[in-house]
Amino acid sequence: MNTVAAIVQARLGSSRFPGKVVQKIGEHPMLWHVCNRLKGCRTLNMIVVSTSRQSADRQLVDLAHQYDVRTYVGSELDVLDRYYQCATAL
């Protein structure tokens, strides 16, 4: 059986809107809303939050685990490699 996964790229160090994924929309952070919506997709086998090795992004790993979502931690600067390494690790 093939794995169908949603890889959510997230990090806190954005230059335009730092911390966007942890900003609250209503009572929950944006990351919760994204993961919650993806959990409703019947064709997905898994959801993975992919973030960087930066210490600040550890918060995203902790949040994802609270939401019962897998995580992958990789390069901060090479987003394509982080995405590729996450996909091949599945």
C-alpha positions in Angstrom: 0.0 0.0 0.0 1.3 3.5 -0.9 1.6 6.1 1.8 -0.3 9.3 1.2 1.1 12.0 3.5 0.6 15.7 3.9 3.8 17.4 4.8 3.2 20.7 6.5 6.3 23.0 6.2 6.4 25.3 9.3 9.0 27.4 11.1 8.9 30.3 13.4 11.6 32.4 11.8 9.7 34.1 9.0 10.9 37.5 8.1 7.4 38.8 7.0 5.4 37.4 9.9 7.5 35.7 12.6 5.7 33.1 14.6 2.7 33.0 12.2 2.0 29.3 12.8 1.6 29.7 16.5 -0.6 32.8 16.3 -4.0 32.1 17.6 -7.1 32.0 15.5 -9.9 31.9 18.0 -8.7 29.6 20.8 -6.1 27.6 18.9 -2.8 28.3 17.0 -2.8 28.3 13.2 -0.9 25.0 13.2 -3.8 23.3 15.1 -6.3 24.5 12.5 -4.1 23.2 9.6 -3.6 19.8 11.2 -7.2 19.5 12.3 -8.4 20.2 8.7 -6.0 17.6 7.3 -7.2 15.0 9.8 -10.5 15.2 8.0 -9.0 14.1 4.7 -10.0 10.5 4.1 -7.3 9.9 1.5 -4.4 10.7 3.8 -2.5 8.1 5.8 -0.5 10.5 7.8 0.3 14.1 8.5 3.9 15.3 9.2 5.0 18.7 10.4 8.4 19.4 8.9 10.4 22.1 10.6 14.0 23.2 11.1 16.7 22.3 13.6 16.5 25.8 15.1 15.9 25.7 18.9 12.9 28.0 18.5 11.2 25.5 16.2 11.2 22.9 19.0 7.9 24.6 20.0 6.4 23.4 16.7 7.6 19.8 17.4 6.0 19.9 20.8 2.7 21.3 19.4 2.6 18.7 16.6 3.1 15.9 19.2 0.2 17.3 21.3 -2.0 17.1 18.2 -0.8 13.5 17.5 1.0 14.5 14.4 4.4 13.2 13.3 7.3 15.5 12.9 10.5 15.8 10.8 13.4 18.2 11.7 15.9 19.2 9.1 17.8 22.0 7.4 16.6 25.6 8.1 18.0 27.1 4.9 17.3 24.3 2.4 13.5 23.9 2.4 13.6 21.6 -0.7 16.0 19.3 1.0 14.0 19.3 4.2 10.9 18.4 2.2 12.7 15.7 0.3 14.4 14.1 3.4 11.0 14.1 5.2 9.3 12.4 2.3 12.0 9.7 1.9 12.0 9.1 5.7 8.3 8.0 5.5 
